[in-house]
Amino acid sequence: MTDKQREHLKNRIAVVFAWIAAVLFFFPIFWMVLTGFKTESQAIAIPPLLFFEPTLENFTEIQARTDYSHFAMNSIITSFGGTLLAMLIAIPSAYAMAFNSGRWTKDILMWMLSTKMLPAVGVLMPIYLLSQKFGLLDTKITLVFIYAMMNLPIVMLILFNYFREIPKEILEASRMDGTSTFNEIVHIVLPLAWGGIASTALLSIILCWNEAFWSIVLTTTEASTLTAFVASFQAPEGLFWAKVSAVSTLAVAPIVVFGWFAQKQLVQGLTFGAVK
């Protein structure tokens, strides 16, 4: 077998494995959407039904029982608000670390990233008590702040790597012309790193949207997001799989569509942060 044939075979094998991985990742989503169009008896049928007469019964019942738009709007506000706050903190911080780095810069970044290993339940009690003390339980501002702090280490790391790719000679030239730090960030760093900033923001929005733990624990009705909306369909009698699948489909549909249109920027942001 020639080198060219061997390389071609490797590419074929890689494509096959890629398709297998894609099917394994996509199948649970496909089955969730499919189950949302079944009746409860069809949803628990053994063996599982692949062919059936679809129904909109679950979706109409969900719309009749709850206000989907209320939960969706809360998810939009907290996801975009948390991302905006994280970016406002991360951009100047990443700028300082990238262009004025010291011997402890990488250690600080690694320490920040290590906080992601802390289980959320480990800080549940102090955050809950503080929110209760200041009357911030079941408020969107609490979720915005928590989402921002939760994603800040990842946002900082990715932006730090993007900013380091900017040639320092450009900044040195601007400083010789007397440019202030604020103007340097706004007029030089942000335009040059705009692609990285946009992809980082998109990733943060998705992480905020999918966060369930804090939304369920710290909200009841007023500030509940779509993740809490899904959890609310668990009844004492057990799970109604068809209705849970339908409400889950409604919860993930907006962010899936959003991610589909922004997939190029998301992949760029994820792979850029990964290789660094």
C-alpha positions in Angstrom: 0.0 0.0 0.0 1.4 3.4 -1.1 1.6 6.4 1.3 -1.1 8.1 -0.7 -3.4 5.1 -0.3 -2.6 4.8 3.4 -3.4 8.5 3.9 -6.7 8.1 2.0 -7.7 5.1 4.2 -6.9 7.1 7.3 -9.2 9.9 6.1 -12.0 7.4 5.3 -11.7 5.9 8.8 -11.7 9.4 10.4 -14.8 10.3 8.5 -16.6 7.1 9.6 -15.7 7.7 13.3 -16.8 11.4 12.9 -20.2 10.2 11.6 -20.6 7.7 14.4 -19.8 10.4 17.0 -22.2 12.8 15.4 -25.0 10.2 15.4 -24.3 9.4 19.1 -24.5 13.0 20.1 -27.5 13.9 17.9 -29.6 10.8 18.7 -30.8 11.9 22.2 -31.9 15.2 20.9 -33.7 13.5 18.0 -35.4 11.1 20.4 -36.4 13.9 22.7 -38.1 15.9 19.9 -39.7 12.7 18.6 -41.1 11.8 22.0 -42.6 15.3 22.4 -45.0 14.5 19.5 -46.2 11.2 21.1 -48.9 10.5 23.6 -47.9 9.4 27.1 -48.7 5.7 26.4 -46.7 5.8 23.2 -43.8 7.5 25.0 -43.4 4.6 27.4 -44.2 1.8 24.9 -41.9 -1.2 24.9 -40.4 -1.7 22.3 -40.0 2.1 21.6 -42.1 3.4 18.7 -40.3 4.9 15.8 -43.3 5.2 13.6 -46.5 6.7 15.0 -49.2 9.3 14.3 -47.8 12.6 15.7 -49.8 14.8 18.0 -49.5 18.4 19.2 -51.4 17.6 22.4 -48.4 18.0 24.7 -47.4 21.4 23.2 -50.9 22.8 23.4 -51.3 21.6 27.0 -48.0 23.2 28.0 -49.1 26.5 26.4 -52.4 26.3 28.2 -50.8 25.5 31.6 -47.9 27.9 31.7 -46.7 31.1 30.1 -43.7 30.0 28.0 -42.9 33.5 26.9 -42.3 34.5 30.5 -39.6 31.8 31.1 -38.1 32.4 27.6 -37.7 36.1 28.3 -36.1 35.4 31.7 -33.6 33.1 29.9 -32.8 35.8 27.4 -32.4 38.5 30.0 -30.2 36.5 32.3 -28.1 34.9 29.6 -27.3 38.1 27.8 -27.1 40.1 31.0 -24.7 37.6 32.6 -22.6 37.5 29.4 -22.5 41.3 29.2 -21.3 41.6 32.8 -18.7 38.9 32.3 -17.3 40.6 29.2 -17.2 44.0 31.0 -15.0 42.5 33.7 -13.0 40.1 31.5 -12.0 42.5 28.7 -9.9 45.0 30.8 -8.7 42.2 33.0 -7.5 40.0 30.0 -6.0 43.2 28.5 -3.9 43.8 31.6 -2.8 40.2 31.8 -1.9 39.9 28.1 0.0 43.2 27.7 1.3 43.8 31.2 2.0 40.2 32.3 4.1 39.3 35.3 5.6 36.2 36.7 2.3 35.3 38.4 0.0 35.9 35.4 -0.3 32.2 34.3 -0.7 31.1 37.9 -3.5 33.5 38.4 -5.3 32.3 35.3 -4.9 28.7 36.3 -6.2 29.5 39.8 -9.3 31.2 38.2 -9.8 28.2 36.0 -9.5 25.8 38.9 -12.5 27.4 40.5 -14.6 25.7 37.8 -13.7 22.4 39.5 -15.6 23.5 42.6 -19.0 21.8 42.9 -21.8 24.5 42.8 -23.4 22.9 45.8 -20.3 23.7 47.8 -21.1 27.5 47.7 -24.9 27.1 47.7 -25.5 27.9 51.3 -23.6 31.3 51.5 -25.0 32.5 48.2 -28.5 31.5 49.2 -28.2 33.2 52.6 -26.8 36.4 51.1 -29.5 36.5 48.5 -32.1 36.0 51.2 -30.5 38.6 53.4 -30.6 41.3 50.7 -34.0 40.3 49.3 -32.6 39.0 46.0 -34.1 35.6 45.9 -36.2 35.0 42.8 -34.7 38.0 41.0 -33.0 38.2 37.6 -30.2 40.4 39.0 -29.0 37.5 41.2 -28.9 35.1 38.2 -27.1 37.7 36.1 -24.4 38.1 38.7 -24.0 34.4 39.3 -23.9 33.5 35.6 -21.3 36.2 35.0 -19.0 34.9 37.8 -19.6 31.3 36.8 -18.4 31.9 33.3 -15.7 34.5 34.0 -12.8 32.1 34.3 -13.5 30.6 30.8 -14.2 34.0 29.3 -10.9 35.4 30.8 -8.8 32.5 29.5 -10.1 32.7 25.9 -9.9 36.5 25.7 -6.4 36.4 27.2 -5.3 34.0 24.4 -6.9 36.2 21.7 -5.3 39.4 23.0 -1.9 37.8 23.1 -2.1 37.3 19.3 -2.3 41.1 18.8 1.2 42.4 17.8 2.6 44.4 20.7 4.3 46.7 18.2 0.9 48.2 17.4 0.3 49.0 21.0 3.8 50.4 21.5 3.3 52.7 18.6 0.0 54.0 20.0 1.6 54.6 23.4 4.4 56.6 21.8 1.6 58.8 20.3 0.2 59.3 23.8 -2.9 57.1 23.6 -4.6 56.5 26.9 -5.3 53.0 28.1 -9.0 53.4 27.6 -8.6 54.5 24.0 -6.1 51.7 23.4 -8.6 49.1 24.5 -11.6 50.7 22.6 -9.9 51.8 19.4 -7.1 49.2 18.9 -7.6 46.0 21.0 -11.4 45.6 20.5 -11.4 46.0 16.7 -8.4 43.7 16.2 -9.8 41.0 18.5 -13.5 41.5 17.6 -13.9 38.0 16.2 -12.5 36.4 19.4 -14.7 38.6 21.5 -17.8 37.7 19.6 -17.1 33.9 19.7 -16.4 34.1 23.4 -19.6 36.0 24.0 -21.6 33.4 22.0 -20.1 30.6 24.1 -20.9 32.4 27.3 -24.5 32.9 26.2 -25.0 29.2 25.6 -23.4 28.3 28.9 -25.7 30.7 30.7 -28.8 29.5 28.8 -28.1 25.9 29.8 -27.4 26.5 33.5 -30.0 24.7 35.6 -28.7 24.4 39.1 -28.8 28.0 40.2 -32.0 28.8 38.4 -33.9 26.0 40.1 -32.4 26.7 43.6 -32.6 30.5 43.6 -35.9 31.2 41.8 -39.5 30.1 42.1 -41.7 31.9 39.6 -40.7 35.5 38.9 -37.2 35.0 37.6 -37.4 31.3 36.6 -35.7 30.4 33.3 -36.5 27.7 30.8 -34.3 25.2 32.7 -36.4 25.7 35.8 -39.5 25.5 33.5 -38.4 22.0 32.4 -37.8 20.9 36.0 -41.3 22.1 37.0 -42.9 19.3 35.0 -41.7 16.7 37.4 -44.8 15.5 39.3 -45.2 13.5 42.5 -46.6 10.7 40.4 -43.4 10.6 38.4 -42.2 11.9 35.1 -44.6 12.3 32.2 -42.1 11.6 29.4 -44.1 13.0 26.5 -44.7 16.3 28.2 -41.2 16.6 29.6 -39.8 15.9 26.1 -42.1 18.5 24.6 -41.2 21.2 27.2 -37.5 20.3 26.8 -37.8 20.7 23.0 -39.3 24.2 23.6 -36.5 25.0 26.0 -33.6 24.0 23.8 -35.0 25.1 20.4 -34.1 28.8 20.7 -30.4 28.2 21.7 -30.0 25.3 19.2 -31.2 27.7 16.4 -28.9 30.4 17.7 -26.0 28.1 17.9 -26.7 26.8 14.4 -26.4 30.3 12.9 -23.3 31.1 15.0 -21.6 27.7 14.6 -18.6 29.2 12.7 -17.8 31.7 15.5 -18.4 29.1 18.2 -16.0 26.5 16.6 -13.4 29.2 16.1 -13.7 30.3 19.8 -13.6 26.8 21.2 -10.7 25.5 19.1 -8.7 28.7 19.6 -9.0 28.4 23.4 -8.3 24.6 23.2 -5.0 24.8 21.3 -3.7 27.4 23.8 
